[in-house]
Amino acid sequence: MSIERRGLTHLRTMAGLRDASRSRTSHGALLELSMLGAETLRLTTEMQRAERRCADIRKRIAEIDIKAHRLHRFVEKPFTDATSAAEADPCPTHTVSPGKAKSRRLSY
């Protein structure tokens, strides 16, 4: 005769019996209502936290898209002088002319 193996879904606990007996009395029902209210409050705050996090993620993705679009335009457009580039580009890219660039020596 083989022994039937059971997984975690077949564990027998007293939780089902305790929940059924708890709601049979008035104080047990009030206790269960209190627990359900606390769980509802916890889940509501968790849902609000998740919605805020999703909004932050959407905002960051939009910022990344804008920056990527700007970088694509910078890479794809031919080099022009600064005055015509400023007039053509609504989002100016900041460049330094070669004469004004400072060089630094790094010492490690």
Number of C-alpha atoms within 10 A of each C-alpha: 3 4 5 5 6 8 6 6 6 8 7 8 8 7 9 10 9 11 13 12 12 16 15 10 11 10 11 16 16 13 14 15 13 12 12 12 12 12 12 12 12 11 12 12 12 12 12 11 12 12 12 12 12 12 12 12 12 12 12 12 12 12 12 12 12 12 12 12 12 15 12 11 12 14 10 8 9 9 9 9 8 14 8 9 16 14 10 10 12 8 10 13 12 8 8 8 8 7 6 7 9 7 6 6 5 5 4 3
